[in-house]
């Protein structure tokens, strides 16, 4: 396998009103840095060239054991082998607490320039009703700071439309936040009632209205994605190939962009690639070495 998945913690510190994960996984339990480093070494010796650090919420990693995510990343990248690290999802809520050190830890050439930071809504009122513990500006600041420092940097986020208290104005605020921050990836969800959650007890929005908002959001997200991907056409650089499909092999560049080639590189191989075409969801390239 090209990819090794290493869990760094279980549970989280949040109380989001729409989420069932908290109900099933409970409070944060971070695993020790030394144990995680050993697990990463095992994955690498098993042949993995890409390691994912994953948990319910990486942002609060270590807060219960007097550590944090930047410290963990710094320890992992000290492993001398040639490999790359993809840092998994982190909620914006804890970003201000670790941001400066996180920016420094991302300096390592082993760390993909990629962040998955779910904003969920552009309306502070809705975020408050969701008990997200952050504002739209928290997300905006993170995006600006990482792009400012690294230039080409992939931002992935999650958005829920049709949360019970979302008005038309709230929805428009979310669309405006997306227009402004232009995330590379937006995982769009229509709100749905989850048994046992606080939001399930609220008065729900009409399904047809949620569908309408979802369609508008989807079209905007596609436009932003296409515009972002277009900027990569002509880029040349190193790509790590990590997955095979029927007629193509997919690789990732330093910013974790998915690049598909028709040649047949081996999984785990690193090659020089030029990006020749862009679609909404991916980039198409050719091997140049």
Secondary structure, DSSP 8 states (H G I E B T S, - for coil): --EEEEE-EESBS---TT-SHHHHH-B-EE--HHHHHHHHHHHHHTT-SEEEEE-S-GGGTTTTTT--HHHHHHHHHTS-SS-EEEE----GGGHHHHHHHHHHHTTSTTB-SEEE---B-S-HHHHHHTT-S--HHHHHHHHHHHHHHHSS-EEEEEEEE--TT--HHHHHHHHHHHHHH--SEEEEEE----TTSGGGGS----HHHHHHHHHHHHHHHHHHHHHHHHTTTT-EEEEEEEEE-SS-EEEE-TT--EEEESS---TT-EEEEEEEEE-SS-EEEEE--
